């Protein structure tokens, strides 16, 4: 894989400094230039507008709006953006949503360094990439339609669900997404109705069982 990314300009978005450093070393070793680093979805959006990188390597789970909502916002104005989404969690719900929102690739963070570079290279070439370990589960989820109750949520409801399941308040979520608390409350009502949940604790439990957040 040496020099397979020669000349590629990469933006890294991950809230862990050590993870960003590891990615930077791998990418620069393969000939890429890391033009910027962000530790939140909001930071990624600001840097993308400023730097227009060839590829964004972005974690799903970050503070603030998180990776999926940042991806959605980015693709509204930058349909040609090439984004590789990364996640520490092994599930099929988030990859399906990420690819639907416009990500070119999706990789589990447990992948080997070679697999990481292979994924970035394919996305840099504007080719699709899906983690081999997730490919079968994602294909089955897409074939069967609403494979889980979570699939019934809209993109906005899913983004709100992920935030609330991680213990954030309605007011916090409203501030991050530039929504009124009453709008977030409406989303919360629909989420509870669709998923047959009573409270935030049940939301967290469902998210854990679905592999979306760690216990």
Buried (B, 14 or more C-beta within 10 A) or exposed (E): BEEBBEEBBBBBBBBEEEBBBBBBEBBEBBBBBBBBBBBBBBBBBEBBEEEEBBBBBBBBBBBBBBBBBBBBBBBEEBEEBBBBBBBBBBBBBBBBBBBEBBBBBBBBBEBEBEBBBBBBBBBBBEEEBBBEEBEEBBEEBBEEEEBBBBBBBEBBBBBBBBBBBBEBEBEBBBBBBEBEBEBBBBBBEBBBEBBEBEEBEBBBBBBBEBBBBEE
